[in-house]
Amino acid sequence: MYSSVNTIWVLVGAALVFLMQAGFAMCEAGFTRAKNTGNILMKNLMDFCIGTPVYWLLGFGLMFASGGALIGGLDPMVQGDYSAILPEGVPLFAYLIFQTVFCATSATIVSGAMAERTKFLSYCIYSFCISAFIYPISGHWIWGGGWLSDLGFHDFAGSTAVHMVGGICACIGAAILGPRLGKYDKDGKPRAILGHSLSLGALGVFILWLGWYGFNGAAATSVPQLGTIFLTTTIAPALATVSCMIFTWIKYGKPDVSMCLNASLAGLVAITAGCDVVDAFGSAIIGIVAGLLVCFGVWLLDHVLHVDDPVGAVAVHCLNGLWGTLAVGLFATTSAPANDVYDGLFYGGGFTVLGTQALGVICILAWTSVTIALTFFIIKKTIGLRVSAEEEVLGLDATEHNLPSAY
């Protein structure tokens, strides 16, 4: 028996998560230069438009079809019986579209870190690969009845399944591409290459924050749980932004606007895994750490690893996806209205939950790193990943899309 309320809420959640594509597009466009704006908008559009049919034909089956501990099955056009995994009262196709927009989110994270120097054709190919098998197979381990879910690994809405997977792909892609021209001086010191519109970047963050209520909330199984999810999904990014503001104010003498915008996203990413099983205090601590971690991550990539990430996607999604997943093992509490939850380390539960979370993070990290590195290597050796220096200087709007200006 289908539930109208449950079905409508899942579809509203799917629409909110789809709106996050606009948020990513605005963020990435605002934090990069005007000469590449059209290219970034096109990439964010094609993430969804390539990912949707690929996930329908291949990805959903690999993720949710009955199969072994490691992989689902082939079910083109989703014809099988998925009654065992469907949320209560929700029809299959409502659940399919909800999962489709999640898949597109994972793929779109990569575009920001590899912005301003990646061939459009190459981007379309690796976006296809992420949606076709990289995201679905690891997703099967976590959400599709695979071996991690059997162990009790908890990732409610995707700190690892969506954000860390996308962040790892972004990090490896940016490292293989190399930095943008002019990013480092002759002594290897990083130079700031400022984006062209902080207003667009801020608009993108607010759109993403709004969409996150669907991202985290649409998987709720009860009204009390939904209230907890909305509360923790608000507290964590707010405290992350405050902690980042204070840190940058002390360090630089003035609060850093763009870093604080990224801190809001970092707090959202970090709370995504445990939004249903942590209380308000736990979400506040998770957010505070996330706001500091995003600052550390940007510094680490720029000054130590020399990985050029124009929008901070790796620090936001990879590092904070990892942190948020491990934080479940620290702050989970049986007082939260969730099913099958155990107390984390700081609530007297010992190391059991934390150990399971750490194992899951390590295995997803290994799977994603190997598969995306192989994908990038093949693309680089065949059609190439990076545009020429001349094309990069002129801008990808003109050279990849024959667009005089996105404005």
QUIRACOR-V814381 format. One record per residue. N is the residue number from 1. RES is the residue in three letters. PHI is phi in radians with two decimals (999 if undefined). NEAR is the number of other ideal C-beta (glycine too) atoms within 10 Angstrom. Layout:
n->{N;N}
res->{RES;RES}
phi->{PHI;PHI}
near->{NEAR;NEAR}
//
This chain:
n->{1;2;3;4;5;6;7;8;9;10;11;12;13;14;15;16;17;18;19;20;21;22;23;24;25;26;27;28;29;30;31;32;33;34;35;36;37;38;39;40;41;42;43;44;45;46;47;48;49;50;51;52;53;54;55;56;57;58;59;60;61;62;63;64;65;66;67;68;69;70;71;72;73;74;75;76;77;78;79;80;81;82;83;84;85;86;87;88;89;90;91;92;93;94;95;96;97;98;99;100;101;102;103;104;105;106;107;108;109;110;111;112;113;114;115;116;117;118;119;120;121;122;123;124;125;126;127;128;129;130;131;132;133;134;135;136;137;138;139;140;141;142;143;144;145;146;147;148;149;150;151;152;153;154;155;156;157;158;159;160;161;162;163;164;165;166;167;168;169;170;171;172;173;174;175;176;177;178;179;180;181;182;183;184;185;186;187;188;189;190;191;192;193;194;195;196;197;198;199;200;201;202;203;204;205;206;207;208;209;210;211;212;213;214;215;216;217;218;219;220;221;222;223;224;225;226;227;228;229;230;231;232;233;234;235;236;237;238;239;240;241;242;243;244;245;246;247;248;249;250;251;252;253;254;255;256;257;258;259;260;261;262;263;264;265;266;267;268;269;270;271;272;273;274;275;276;277;278;279;280;281;282;283;284;285;286;287;288;289;290;291;292;293;294;295;296;297;298;299;300;301;302;303;304;305;306;307;308;309;310;311;312;313;314;315;316;317;318;319;320;321;322;323;324;325;326;327;328;329;330;331;332;333;334;335;336;337;338;339;340;341;342;343;344;345;346;347;348;349;350;351;352;353;354;355;356;357;358;359;360;361;362;363;364;365;366;367;368;369;370;371;372;373;374;375;376;377;378;379;380;381;382;383;384;385;386;387;388;389;390;391;392;393;394;395;396;397;398;399;400;401;402;403;404;405;406;407}
res->{MET;TYR;SER;SER;VAL;ASN;THR;ILE;TRP;VAL;LEU;VAL;GLY;ALA;ALA;LEU;VAL;PHE;LEU;MET;GLN;ALA;GLY;PHE;ALA;MET;CYS;GLU;ALA;GLY;PHE;THR;ARG;ALA;LYS;ASN;THR;GLY;ASN;ILE;LEU;MET;LYS;ASN;LEU;MET;ASP;PHE;CYS;ILE;GLY;THR;PRO;VAL;TYR;TRP;LEU;LEU;GLY;PHE;GLY;LEU;MET;PHE;ALA;SER;GLY;GLY;ALA;LEU;ILE;GLY;GLY;LEU;ASP;PRO;MET;VAL;GLN;GLY;ASP;TYR;SER;ALA;ILE;LEU;PRO;GLU;GLY;VAL;PRO;LEU;PHE;ALA;TYR;LEU;ILE;PHE;GLN;THR;VAL;PHE;CYS;ALA;THR;SER;ALA;THR;ILE;VAL;SER;GLY;ALA;MET;ALA;GLU;ARG;THR;LYS;PHE;LEU;SER;TYR;CYS;ILE;TYR;SER;PHE;CYS;ILE;SER;ALA;PHE;ILE;TYR;PRO;ILE;SER;GLY;HIS;TRP;ILE;TRP;GLY;GLY;GLY;TRP;LEU;SER;ASP;LEU;GLY;PHE;HIS;ASP;PHE;ALA;GLY;SER;THR;ALA;VAL;HIS;MET;VAL;GLY;GLY;ILE;CYS;ALA;CYS;ILE;GLY;ALA;ALA;ILE;LEU;GLY;PRO;ARG;LEU;GLY;LYS;TYR;ASP;LYS;ASP;GLY;LYS;PRO;ARG;ALA;ILE;LEU;GLY;HIS;SER;LEU;SER;LEU;GLY;ALA;LEU;GLY;VAL;PHE;ILE;LEU;TRP;LEU;GLY;TRP;TYR;GLY;PHE;ASN;GLY;ALA;ALA;ALA;THR;SER;VAL;PRO;GLN;LEU;GLY;THR;ILE;PHE;LEU;THR;THR;THR;ILE;ALA;PRO;ALA;LEU;ALA;THR;VAL;SER;CYS;MET;ILE;PHE;THR;TRP;ILE;LYS;TYR;GLY;LYS;PRO;ASP;VAL;SER;MET;CYS;LEU;ASN;ALA;SER;LEU;ALA;GLY;LEU;VAL;ALA;ILE;THR;ALA;GLY;CYS;ASP;VAL;VAL;ASP;ALA;PHE;GLY;SER;ALA;ILE;ILE;GLY;ILE;VAL;ALA;GLY;LEU;LEU;VAL;CYS;PHE;GLY;VAL;TRP;LEU;LEU;ASP;HIS;VAL;LEU;HIS;VAL;ASP;ASP;PRO;VAL;GLY;ALA;VAL;ALA;VAL;HIS;CYS;LEU;ASN;GLY;LEU;TRP;GLY;THR;LEU;ALA;VAL;GLY;LEU;PHE;ALA;THR;THR;SER;ALA;PRO;ALA;ASN;ASP;VAL;TYR;ASP;GLY;LEU;PHE;TYR;GLY;GLY;GLY;PHE;THR;VAL;LEU;GLY;THR;GLN;ALA;LEU;GLY;VAL;ILE;CYS;ILE;LEU;ALA;TRP;THR;SER;VAL;THR;ILE;ALA;LEU;THR;PHE;PHE;ILE;ILE;LYS;LYS;THR;ILE;GLY;LEU;ARG;VAL;SER;ALA;GLU;GLU;GLU;VAL;LEU;GLY;LEU;ASP;ALA;THR;GLU;HIS;ASN;LEU;PRO;SER;ALA;TYR}
phi->{999;-1.43;-1.85;-1.08;-1.12;-1.10;-1.15;-1.10;-1.14;-1.11;-1.23;-1.10;-1.04;-1.08;-1.15;-1.15;-1.18;-1.07;-1.04;-1.07;-1.03;-1.14;-1.09;-1.07;-1.07;-1.18;-1.03;-1.16;-1.16;-1.17;-1.50;-2.13;-1.51;-1.04;-1.23;-2.05;-1.11;-1.04;-1.08;-1.17;-1.07;-1.13;-1.14;-1.17;-1.13;-1.29;-0.87;-1.31;-1.32;-1.49;-1.13;-1.09;-1.16;-1.12;-1.20;-1.14;-1.42;-2.33;-1.12;-1.09;-1.10;-1.08;-1.54;-2.15;-1.14;-1.04;-2.87;-1.48;-1.25;-1.77;-2.67;-1.35;-2.70;-1.51;-2.57;-1.00;1.14;0.93;-1.84;-1.42;-1.69;-2.05;-1.03;-1.24;-1.94;-1.30;-1.04;-1.03;1.37;-1.90;-1.25;-1.01;-1.26;-1.16;-1.20;-1.07;-1.22;-1.09;-1.24;-1.11;-1.21;-1.13;-1.03;-1.11;-1.11;-1.04;-1.22;-1.30;-1.03;-1.21;-1.09;-1.18;-1.20;-1.85;-1.21;1.34;-2.68;-1.80;-1.09;-1.13;-1.08;-1.09;-1.06;-1.07;-1.19;-1.31;-1.11;-1.02;-1.13;-1.09;-1.30;-1.40;-2.53;-1.14;-1.19;-1.10;-1.24;-1.15;-1.12;-1.09;-1.04;-1.60;-1.99;-1.72;1.58;-1.40;-1.19;-1.20;-1.14;-1.14;-1.35;1.74;-1.04;-2.03;-2.45;-0.98;-2.21;2.03;-0.96;-1.60;-1.02;-1.85;-1.38;-1.18;-1.06;-1.12;-1.18;-1.14;-1.02;-1.12;-1.12;-1.18;-1.11;-1.12;-1.17;-1.19;-1.12;1.56;-1.26;-1.13;-1.02;1.52;-1.23;-2.14;-1.43;-1.13;-1.63;1.46;-1.48;-1.28;-1.88;-1.31;-1.91;-1.28;-1.23;-1.72;-2.67;-1.16;-1.11;-1.09;-1.05;-1.16;-1.01;-1.06;-1.12;-1.17;-1.12;-1.10;-1.05;-1.04;-1.08;-1.14;-1.15;-1.38;-1.01;-1.53;-1.44;-1.26;-1.64;-1.13;-1.88;-2.71;-1.15;-1.03;-1.12;-1.09;-1.08;-1.05;-1.09;-1.12;-1.13;-1.18;-1.26;-1.68;-1.17;-1.05;-1.16;-1.11;-1.23;-1.08;-1.18;-1.11;-1.14;-1.18;-1.03;-1.12;-1.10;-1.21;-1.12;-1.19;-1.28;-1.89;1.52;-2.47;-1.22;-1.56;-1.18;-1.13;-1.17;-1.17;-1.09;-1.16;-1.12;-1.02;-1.16;-1.07;-1.12;-1.15;-1.07;-1.16;-1.47;-1.11;-1.20;-2.02;-1.03;-1.62;-2.12;-1.95;-1.65;-1.08;-1.14;-1.06;-1.16;-1.14;-1.13;-1.00;-1.17;-1.03;-1.13;-1.06;-1.11;-1.35;-1.17;-1.19;-1.13;-1.08;-1.10;-1.10;-1.09;-1.04;-1.18;-1.25;-1.70;-1.85;-1.51;0.97;-1.78;-1.54;-2.07;-1.02;-1.96;1.38;-1.12;-1.20;-1.11;-1.26;-1.64;-1.32;-1.13;-1.44;-1.13;-1.11;-1.06;-1.11;-1.20;-1.16;-1.11;-1.02;-1.22;-1.77;-2.04;-1.05;-2.46;-1.25;-1.34;-1.32;-1.39;-2.08;-1.57;0.97;-1.70;-2.08;-1.14;-1.41;-1.01;-1.36;-2.01;1.52;-1.60;1.36;-1.69;-1.05;-1.14;-1.07;-1.11;-1.13;-1.09;-1.12;-1.06;-1.08;-1.06;-1.09;-1.23;-1.16;-1.05;-1.14;-1.04;-1.15;-1.07;-1.17;-1.23;-1.31;-1.11;-1.12;-1.07;-1.12;-1.08;-1.13;-1.09;-1.09;-1.41;-1.88;-1.62;1.55;-1.71;-1.89;-1.25;-1.24;-1.06;-1.12;-1.14;-1.12;-1.16;-1.21;1.84;-1.34;-1.05;-1.30;-1.47;-1.71;-2.30;0.93;-1.92;-1.03;-2.83;-1.29;-1.94}
near->{4;11;14;8;9;18;17;12;21;24;18;15;25;22;15;20;26;18;16;23;20;17;23;26;24;24;29;30;28;24;27;26;20;16;20;26;25;22;28;28;19;21;27;24;14;18;27;19;13;20;26;17;14;23;27;19;15;19;28;27;26;22;31;27;22;15;18;11;12;11;18;23;14;12;21;10;11;19;9;16;11;17;7;8;15;17;18;9;15;19;14;17;11;21;21;17;20;22;21;23;25;26;26;27;27;29;31;26;29;30;26;29;31;29;28;24;23;27;20;16;12;21;25;15;18;22;25;18;20;29;26;20;18;25;30;27;20;28;28;28;26;25;23;26;20;22;15;25;17;10;14;14;26;27;28;24;28;27;31;32;30;29;33;32;30;32;30;28;33;25;26;25;27;26;20;17;22;14;19;18;13;10;18;15;9;5;5;8;10;16;12;8;16;10;21;18;18;14;10;19;22;18;17;25;24;13;20;24;19;14;24;27;19;24;28;26;22;25;22;25;14;12;10;12;20;19;13;24;27;16;15;27;24;19;23;35;27;18;22;32;25;17;24;28;17;14;20;20;13;9;12;10;7;8;15;18;13;20;22;23;24;29;34;26;30;36;37;30;33;34;34;29;37;33;33;28;29;33;17;12;12;25;27;22;17;30;31;19;22;32;31;16;25;33;22;12;24;21;13;15;24;21;11;8;13;14;20;23;27;23;29;25;32;31;30;34;32;28;25;36;30;26;23;35;28;23;29;30;26;21;25;29;20;14;13;20;18;23;9;7;22;18;17;28;16;16;18;9;18;13;11;14;25;19;13;18;30;16;13;29;22;11;17;25;17;12;17;26;14;12;21;24;16;12;20;22;13;13;21;14;9;10;11;13;23;16;22;12;10;8;15;19;12;14;23;27;23;16;20;21;15;8;17;10;11;18;9}
//
